Amino acid sequence: MFKETRPNMKYKNASSLLPAALVEQLQDYLQGEYLYIPKKEDQHKSWGDQTGSRLRISKRNACIRRDFQLGKSIENLSETYFLSVHTIRKIIYSK
């Protein structure tokens, strides 16, 4: 099994955090192994929300659609925005 370690992950001993009965139940499933417990969904931010990437890409895509409506060719947009023709088509024709 592949174990991924992340530099910002903090490992804690379950015995010091959880009730003994719960630790015993968990030991039925795994002992001496790492268990990742994800954050609650409402605490998870979507890709690009924290860095602003989502907003920048959304603005870029709006510019691409506008330029296409103003008559620029897909090939020209591909060169201007350094994206493949396939990607430009996906941006233009997506809703």
BELSULFEN-V290235 format. One record per backbone hydrogen bond with DSSP energy under -0.5 kcal/mol. NH is the residue of the N-H (numbers start at 1). CO is the residue of the C=O. If there is no record, write none. Layout:
BEGIN
nh:NH co:CO
nh:NH co:CO
END
This chain:
BEGIN
nh:4 co:2
nh:5 co:3
nh:9 co:6
nh:11 co:9
nh:14 co:12
nh:16 co:13
nh:17 co:13
nh:17 co:14
nh:18 co:14
nh:22 co:19
nh:23 co:19
nh:24 co:20
nh:25 co:21
nh:26 co:22
nh:27 co:23
nh:28 co:24
nh:28 co:25
nh:29 co:26
nh:30 co:26
nh:37 co:35
nh:38 co:36
nh:43 co:40
nh:44 co:40
nh:44 co:41
nh:49 co:46
nh:50 co:46
nh:52 co:48
nh:54 co:48
nh:56 co:52
nh:57 co:53
nh:58 co:54
nh:59 co:55
nh:60 co:56
nh:61 co:57
nh:62 co:58
nh:63 co:59
nh:64 co:60
nh:65 co:61
nh:66 co:62
nh:67 co:63
nh:68 co:64
nh:69 co:65
nh:70 co:66
nh:71 co:68
nh:72 co:67
nh:77 co:73
nh:78 co:74
nh:79 co:75
nh:80 co:76
nh:81 co:77
nh:82 co:78
nh:83 co:78
nh:88 co:84
nh:89 co:85
nh:90 co:86
nh:91 co:87
nh:92 co:88
nh:93 co:89
nh:94 co:90
END
